[in-house]
Amino acid sequence: MAKEAQKKISTKIKELEGMVDWFYSEEFNLDEAEEKYKKTVDFSREIEKDLTELKNRIEVINKDFTKD
């Protein structure tokens, strides 16, 4: 399950990189920039949430392994 989530997160990060790259590309258009910026920020927050959830799951697993 965690591996599936990790793939999902890595896929999302690559997609986010593509979204950011648009701002540095020749396709950049000032009229579209605000909307794309908002979508990029929202998507980055989604990734941050996924990473936090993954971190929490890892911490739980780690606690299970370190019980005395």
LINUR-V455108 format. One line per field, one symbol per residue. phi: phi as a letter, one per 40 degrees, with the letter a starting at -180 (. if undefined). psi: psi as a letter, one per 30 degrees, with the letter a starting at -180 (. if undefined). Layout:
BEGIN
phi: ???
psi: ???
END
This chain:
BEGIN
phi: .cccccccccccccccdcccddcbcccdbdcccccccccccccccccccdccccdccccccccccbcc
psi: eeeeeeeeeeeeeeeeeeeeeefglffkkeffeeeeeeeeeeeeeeeeeeeeeeeeeeeeeeeefgk.
END
